[in-house]
Amino acid sequence: MTAQVSQITRRAALAGLGASAFAGRVPRADAAGVAGAGRVAVVDWALLETFLALGLPPAAAPELILYRRLVVEPAVPETVADLGLRGALSFERLAMIRPDVVYGSNYSAWAAPQIERIARFRIFDLFLPGEPPLARIEAMTVAVAAECGIAGRGRGLVADGARRFAEAREALRTASAPPVLLVDVGDAGHVRVFGADSLFGDTLSRLGLENAWRGGTRYSANAPVGIERLAAFPDAFLVGVGPVPPDARRAIETGALWRALPAVAAGRFALLPPCDAFGALPAATRFAGFLTDALLHRSGRSAG
């Protein structure tokens, strides 16, 4: 049987299951400041997604060019200043912006000594080894909104996400979806496998789907593993979350080892568009929409 790689399109987002539905639901605030919190900067993409989904673009955030390519939604306006790399922030630029408060996650806690010389630093623990993150992400969303004087908007965003998860779960309920094996393709021969403590793995649970990977992980994913390990899951639906490096994409399309994998050979394989593995509710709903579309398409049904 000839393996076919499914490239899932934006149909799921257009069907209302993607994170783009968050955009435009609330009025944008001036990037110079956020009501109730003062002038705000963020140093973590999960917080950036959240502020944008709440309609409150911050004054500054890191790696915006890469964000626009890998995270995509919610869109970041040109008015947001770029603070450089997440792992090598420009503290000089941050000081020039003069924020009243800086928001980050436990991933950016390393920068606390430098940031706290500039402004108050609000840190949320979002991704912890062995613990599903969505409940903490929802709590962070509500807390951020409350601190900005829009508590109702935050609760609404969480409720809207829960509704979208429920809609996708119901759509998948009768689809008899197999266990799902989620991977991030690193190169032609290696992948990261997402576990239950990842954003994507936790989203699987919200959708009523089984994660085929039962083994341990290293901070949300077991990385890297050789693609030959994927042959141990012959009945799973294999999902690659983009972006995929060009050499790896060529291997997926024509490589003998990839084509020999049981899931690929049986046509139970899809590549999804880019989604932020360490994002917030917008990333989770974007992923849920594309995954739902892939699974329904596999069974002859479409989400779009």
N, C-alpha and C positions, 0 to 999 in steps of 0.2 A: 504493500500500500504506500502510495506516495505521500510523504508528510507535507502538510500545508501549514504554514505559519500565518495565523490570523493577526492582522494589524488592526486593532480596535480604533475606531474613529471617535469623533466628538458626539456621536449619536446619543450616548448616555447622558452627556451634559445637557444636550438639547432636550432630552426627555425629562429633565428636571431632577436627575439623580446626581449630577456633578456639582462641584463646589461653585461653579459660576453663578448658580442661583443665589448665592449669598450676595453677589454684587448688586448694587443699586437698590437694596431694600431699605437702607437707611441713608440719610443725608451725610455727605462728607463734611468733615471739619477742616478748618484751615490748618495746613501742615505746621504752622508756627506754634500751635498750641492745642491742647485738648482740654475741654471744659472739665473743671473739677480736679484735674491733675497738673495743670500748668503745661509748660513746654516739655514734650516727651521725646525721648530717643529710645530705640530698641536695638539690642545687639544679638538677637536670636531670631531665626526665621519663624519659629512657631509663634513667637510674640508678634512678629511683623504680620503674619497671616491673620492673627486674631484682631489686631488693631484695624487692619484694612477691612476685614469682614464686618467689623463694627461700624465702619464708615468713618474712622478716625486715623487718617494717615499720619504717622509720626514725623517729626522734623528730620530724623536721620535713622539709617539702618545700614547693615553691612552687605557687601557683595551683591549689589542690585543687578548687575549685568547677569551674573550666574543665576540669581533668583528668577529673573524673567525667563531664563531658558529652562531651568529645572523645576521650578515651583509653578510658574505660569499664572495661576489664579490663587487668590484675588490679585488683580493687576496693581502694580505699585506705580503711583503717579510720578512724573518727572520732578515734582516739587520736593521729593524726599532726597536729602543729601546722602551720599555714599560714604560709609565709614571704613571702607577697605575690607580686608579679609576678616572672616569671623575669628580666625585663630591668630590674627595679627592686627588688631583694631588700631585705627589712627586716633589715639587719645588727644592728639593736638587738634584734629578736626572736631572731635567731640567737644573739647573745651571751647572752641570758637563758636560752636552752636549754642552753648550755654543752656543745656536742658535743666529743668527743675527736677526731673526724675528720669532714670534710665531703667528699662525693663529687660530682663534676661531670664534664662533658664539655668539649671544646674550645669549645662554644657558651657555656659559663659561665666560661671562663678570664678574661674581662674583670674578674670580681669577685675575682680572686686577691689583690690587695693588701689589700682589706678583710677577706676571709675568713681570710687567713693571720695576721691580728692576733688572731683568735678561736680558731682550731684548725688542725690540719694539713689541707691541701687536696689531695685526690687527684684528679687530672684524667686522663681517658681521651680520646684523640683517636678519635672515632667516625665523624664525617662529614667527609670531605675531598674537595674538588673532583676529579672525574674518577676516583675510586676507589670500587668497590663496598664497602659498609660491613659486610656480614654477618660476614665473617671477623673483623674487629676487634670487633664486638659479641659474638661467641662468646668471643673471648679475654678481653674485659672481664668477661663472665659468670663464667668460670672463675676469673679473678683476684680478683674481688670475693668469691666464695664461699671461696676459699682464705684470703683475708685475714680472713674472719669465722670461720675454723675449720671450714668445711663444704665442703671441696674436692670431695668426692664428690658432694655435692648439686649443685654447679655443673656438674660434668661430666655428671651425669644430666640436668640441664635442657637442656644443649646437645644431648645424644644424643636426648632426647625431641623436641626441635625438628627435628633431622635426620630422625628417623623420620616425623614428621608431614609434612615436606616430601616425603619419599620416597613416602608413601602417597598424597598428593595428586598427585604426578607420575605415579604408576602409574595412578591413576583417570583422569587426563587423557590418558594415552598413546594410547588408542584413540579419543579424542573428536574427533580432527582439528581441534583448536582453531586458529583463525586467529591472526595476529599481534595483540597486544593493545596498545591505545593508552590509557595511564593519564593521567587528568587530575584536577586539583583545581579545581572550579568556583568562580571568584572572584566573578563577577557574571553578569548576563544575557548579556554579550557577550564575556567573557574567561575563560580557563582558564590554569592552570599545567600543563605537560606534564612528567611524571616520566621522567628518563633512567636509564641503566644504573647511574649512581653514586648513585641514591636507594635507600632501604630497599625500596620497592615494586619498583623495577626489578631490584634484585638478587634479590628473592624470585621474580620472574618467571623468572630464570635457574635458580634452584633447582628450580622447577616444570617446567623443560624447555620453557618458553614463549618466544616471540619478542616482544621489545619493538619495536613498529612505529616508535617514535621513534628515529631514528638520528642526529639532529642533536645539537649541543652543548647544554649546560645551564649554568645559573648556580647552582652549589651544589645539585645534585641535581634541579633543575627549571628549565625555561625559562619565566620568568614576567615579565609576562603575555603571552599571545598571543591574538589575536582568534579567535573560534570558527570563522571562515571558513577558518583554516589547517587545521582538522580535515578539511575536504573533500578534502585532498590524500592521505588515507588511506582510500580507498573500500572496501578489503577488510578493514580492521581491525575488531576487536571493541572498541568504545569503552567504557571503564569510568570512571565518575566515582566518586571516593572521598569519602564524606561527611565532615563535614556540608555540605549545600548551602544557601546563603542562600535565603530565601523568594522573592525576586524572580527569582532564577536558576531555582528549581524551577518557577515559573510559566512562565518562558520555555521551559524544557525540555519542559514538558507541552503548551504551546499555541503557542509562538513559531514563526513561519514559517521563520526561519533555522535554528533547531535541527532542526525537522522535515525540512528539506531536506537535511541532512547525510546522505550515503550510508549510513553505519553506522546512524544512527537510523531512516532510512526503511526499511532492510532488517530492522529489529528486532535488530540486533547492538549493543545498548546496554544497560548495566545501571548502576544507582546502588547502591553498597555503603554499608553503615552506617559510622559514623565509625571511622577507624583512624588511629593516630598516625604521621605520615610521618617523624618523627624519633625514633621509639621504639626499642625493643630487640627481643629475641626474642618476647616476648608480642605485640607489635604486628605483627611479621612473620607469625606463625602465625595471628593473627586475620585479617589481610588475606588470607593464603593460603586459609583456609577459606572466606571469603565469595567470593573470586574463583573458586575451584574450583566452588563451588555455582552461581555465575552461569554459568560455561562449560558445566557439565554440564546445567544446566537449559536452556540455549540449544539443546543438541543432543538434547533430549528425555530427558535422564537427570538424576537428582537425587542430590545428596550427602546428602540427609537423608531 
